[in-house]
């Protein structure tokens, strides 16, 4: 192992840990209580400094861990090297091809896990299709992202899911802090690093107005952009309209947009007919988990020439009439490929919920049937309480009379 790479990874992890006081406190608690003793965990997550702090927390609790990357382009090799020195089995390398990406997931599963942690459901999918011999031992899992929850709920609906999975993504703290503020900032950060474009005065098209899309739209508008929202959900479209955004189908937005950001969890959101209508210089970025939201194959077919790496993480596709479309990060997660993902302070919240959910699952898994479970409310509240305490923020508490009022239907005006 390259000692210089390990040292660089340790510095990067240490820097992230400074902004993760909640997870650090949980790690200290885990080290004292050892709630994960004897547990084997296979994880498929972005191999970043923030993830390393989570791995350290779980290891402090007694777990044996094997980690694979949930995106071939997001791995920080120095962090992977440092984690290896910490005793975490890491199967990840930056920039690997699709075949190697899946081989790494198989290698993580070779630990024969009791619990799995997933970010996008690829690991769980492989368990249920290619590594079924391991299913009998697996007693539970956690899922980190919206895309993964969509897939898991479909598995549960079809009675294909063989063990309980906690939907860490669906906590109030994660949706508010990670999806909205984290994705909003880090997506814009990735676009700025890749293109150095001025967003003020530009028309930014955001596909999807969920928690992530809302955050992206807010940050783009805050930088002076005109924001157009595309949606399939009438309620979300109405919400976007009431926030003052222009709401259009992608067919119309394709002609007007300067920057396009997909954040839906679905495929082919930007298709060939949309690409064909776009103006010269349009920028295409994806902030959804998988590289299917922008139809890159259709873009390849439309292009007469492709200039790779015109800027870091920026490829230029030249159409027959000379128009140029700029695809960022090969259509993969722009915030983790062209930038560094969410700030550590954001991941402090998400990974604290993840760590506490793993501890809860370790206690309760024997009594849980296969299915998708919400994170217990007390875990969500505990994460928020710890974050407020770390920030030195105090909140009110209910008086005895207020408690009585809230728990009685007999008391009125």
N, C-alpha and C positions, 0 to 999 in steps of 0.2 A: 504494500500500500504506500502511495506517495505521501510522505510525512508532511510536505508542504500543503497538499490538498486537505489532509486531515486538519491541520492547523487553521487553514482558511475556513473550513466548515465549522470548526469550534468557535471561531470569532463570529461567524454569521449567526450561529445558533445563540450565542451569548447576547448578541445585539437584539435578537428577537425576544429573548426571555425577559429583557428589561421592560418590555411593553406588555408582558403577559403575567401580571401579578396574581390573577385569580387561578390560573392553571398551576403556577408555581406553588401557591398555598395548598391547592388540592394535592399536588405531588408530595408535599411535606406530610400531609395527612395520610396519604396512601403509604408512604414509607413507614409510618408509625403503625398503621392498622393492617397493612398487607391484605386488602380485600380481594386481590387477584392471584393469590398464591396458587401455583400449580396450573394456572390457566394458560393454554396455548392460543395465541391470537394471530390470525393471518389478516393483514391489512392491505387494501389497495387504495392508496391515497396519493395526493401530490407530494412528492418528496422534496419538501422545502424546509426552511429553518423552523417555521412555525409547527409543522408536522413533527419535526424532531423533538420539540418541547413536549408535545403530546406523547410521543413514544417514550420519552424519559419518564413522564408521569406514570404511564401504564407499567413500565418496567419497575419503577419504584414500588408499585403496588404488588409486585410479585409475578407479573406475566412474562412468559417467553414469547417473543414477537418475531414474525417474518413479514417484511414490508416489500410490496411491489408498487410501481408507479401507476397512477390512474390516468396519466396522459404522457405520451412519449416525448413531448417537448417541454414539459414543465419541471423535469428533474434538475435539481442543483447538485452537480456531481461532488462538490466539496462537502455538502451536507451528507450525501450518501456515504462518503468516505468516513466522515466523523461518526456517523451512526454505527457503521461497522465496527469502529474502535470501541464504541459503547456497549457492544454485545448484541445489537439488533441485527438480525439477518436481513440484509438489504439486497433486493433484486431489481435494480433500476439503473439506467444510464441515460443521459440526455441524448435526444435525437435518434432513438432507435427506430427501426422499421416496425410495421404492424406485426410481423411474425415474431420478432423478438419481444415486443410488448406483451403478447399473449404468453410467450414462453416464461417470461418473468412472473406472470400471475400464477402459472402452474407451479413454478419453483416456490413461490410463497405458500401455496397450498400444500406443498410436500411436508410441511410441519405437522399436518393432520390436526387442524385447529379445533378447539372447542367453541370459539367465538370468532366471528369475522367482522371486520370493519370495511365498509365499501364506500366508494365515491363515484356513483354512476351505474352500479349494479353489474359491472362486468365480471367481478369475482364471483358474485352470487350466481350469475348466469352460467359461468363455467362449472361451478359446483353442481348445478342442476342438469347439466347437459353432458359434460365430459369427465367430471370427477365424482360421479355419483357414489363411488365406493367410500367416499369420505363423509357422506351426508349423515350417516348414523351417529357419528361422533359429534357433529356440529349441533350445539344446543341453542344458538342465538346469534344475532348480529345487529349491527347499527348501519344506517345509511345516512350519508352526509348531504346529498344534493337533491334538488327538485327532480332532475331527470331520472335519478335512481328510484325515487319514490314512485314516480309514474309507472316505471317498469315493475316494481315490486307489487304495487296495488293490482296491476293486471295479472301478475302471477298468482296473487292471493285469490282474485276473483275466479280464476280458472282452476283453483285448488291445486296449483302446481308448487307453491311455496311449501317447503318441508320443515321450516323452523321459524320461530318468532324473530321479527326484525323491528328494531326501534327506529322510528322516523325522526332522527335527530334534526333533520332539516326543518321540520314543521313546528319547532318550538317558537314561542313569541319572541324570545331574545334573538334567536338566529335569523328569523325572517326580518326583524327590525334592524339588527346590527350588521349581520353578515350580508344578507341578500340585498338590502336596500343601500346601506351606507358603504359596505365593503365593495360590492359589485359595481355600484355607481362610480366610486372613485377610481378603483383599479382598472376598470374598463376604459375610462377616459385616459388614464395614465398610459395604458398600453397603446392606445391610438396615437397619443401625443409623441411617445417615444419612437414609434415606428414611422411616423410621417412628419412630425414637427409642424402639423397644420394648425392654422388659426381657426378655432371654432366660432368665434364671434362673427355673426352675419351669415354663417353657413346654415343650410337646412339639414338637420340631422333626423334621420328616420329610425325610430326605435320600434322593432317588431316584437310585440308582447308587452303588456302592462301589468305583469305580476309584480311581486316585490322587487325582483331584480330590475325589470324594465322601468319601474317607477324610479328607482335610484339612478339609473343611467339617464333617464329623461331629466330628472331634477338637476344633475350635475351638468349636463349639456346646456340646459337653459341658463344655469348659473354662470356659464362662460359666454353667454351672449348668443347662443344658437337659437334658430327657429326650430322647434321640435314638432315632428309629425309622428303620430302613433298609429300602428296598424294592429288590429286585434281580430280574433274570431269570437270572443266572449262578449256579448252585448253589455253585461254588467260592467266589465272592466273597461270597455270602450266608453260607456257613459261616464264612468269615474274619470277617465282621462280627459274627456270633454269638459267635465265640471272643474277640472284642474286648469283649464285654459289651453289644453293642447289641441292642435288640429288632428282630427281622426279621419283616416282615409284607408281604402283598400290598398294593398301593395301595388296594384296595377297603376293607380294614379300617383302614389308616392314615388314609384321608381323613376318617373320622369322629373320629379322635383328635387330629389335628394342629392346632397353633396357627400354625405357620410351615412352609411347604413350599418346598423347594429342589430343583430338578431339575438334574442334572449327569450326563447319560447319553450325549449325542451322538445321541439318537434322537428321533423325533417322537411327539406325542400321549401323552406319559408321564402327564400329568394330563388326563383327558378329561371329557366332560360328566357322566358318571355319578359321577365322583369329585367334581366341583365341586358337584353337587346334594346331596352328602352332607355337605359341610363345615360347620363351626360358624360362627356369626356372628363376624366380625372376623378370619377366617383370612387370613394373609398368603401371597401367591404370588410366588415369586422364581425366576428362571432363571439358572443359572450355566453352561449349555451354550452353545456358540458361536452357534447360530442360534435364532431366535425361534419354534421349532416344538415345543418340549418341553411347553409349556403350551398347550392348545387354546384360544386366545383367541377364535376364532370361536364355539366352543361357549359360552364365557363371555358373549359378546355376546348370543347367542340366549337364554340363561337370564335375563339381566338385564332388569328393568323400567325401570331408570334407571342412568345412568353419570355419576358426578361426577368430572370430570377435575381432576387437580392438587389433591386435598384436602391433600396435602403435596407438595413437590418430588419428582417421579418416582414418585408414588403416585396411582393411579386407583381409585375406589371403585365397585364394581358392586353394585347393590341388587337382590336377588332378589324374586320375587313374594311370599314370606312375610316380607319385611323383613330377612332376613339380608344382611349386607354382606361381600363378599369384596374384598380389597385386592390389586390387581395392581401389581407394581413394575416400572418401566422398560419398560412396554408389553410385557413378556414377553421383552425382550432381555437381554443380558448385564448383570446387576445390578451386578457389580463395576466395570464400566467406564462404565456409564451413571449410576448413582447415587453412585458413588465414583470413585476415580482409577486403578482397576486395581491390579496388583501393585506393591508397593514397588519402588523402583529397584534396591535390592540384589538382589532376586529376578531382575529382568529383566537384570541384569548377567550372570548365569549363562546364561540362555536365549539372549540376543542374542550373547554371546561364542561359544556353540556355533554360532549361526547364521552369524556372520562367518567363523569358521574353516571351517565347512562350505562356504560360498560359495567360499573360497579353494581348498579341496580340489577342489570341483567344477570350478573354472576350470582346474585342472591335469589332472584325470582325465576330464573329460566326453567327450573324443573316443573313449575306449575303453569307455564304458559303454553298454549296451543299454537301451532303454526299460524302466522298472520302478521299484519303490520300494526304496530302499537305506537301510540303517541308517547312521547317522553312524559313521565309523571310530572304533574304540575309543581310538586315540591322541588324537583330538580331545576326546573326553569326559574322558579322564584329564588332558589338558592344561588344560582349563577348571577342573577341580577343583584341580589343582596351583596354578594361578595364583590361584584364590580363597583357598586356604589361605595362600599366600605373602602376599597382600594383607592377610589377617587376622592375620599374624604367627604362624601355627600351623605347627608342624613335625611330621613323621610319621617313623616308623621306616623303614629301608631293609633289604633282605635281605642277609644275609652270603653269602659265596661258598658255604659249605656248605648254607645254606638254598636257594639257587638250584639247586644240584646235586640236592638232595633232591626239589625240586618237579619237576625235569625228568628224573627217573629212575624207572622202574617197578621196578627191581631192589632198591631200598632199602626196607626195611620196619621193623618194630619192633626 
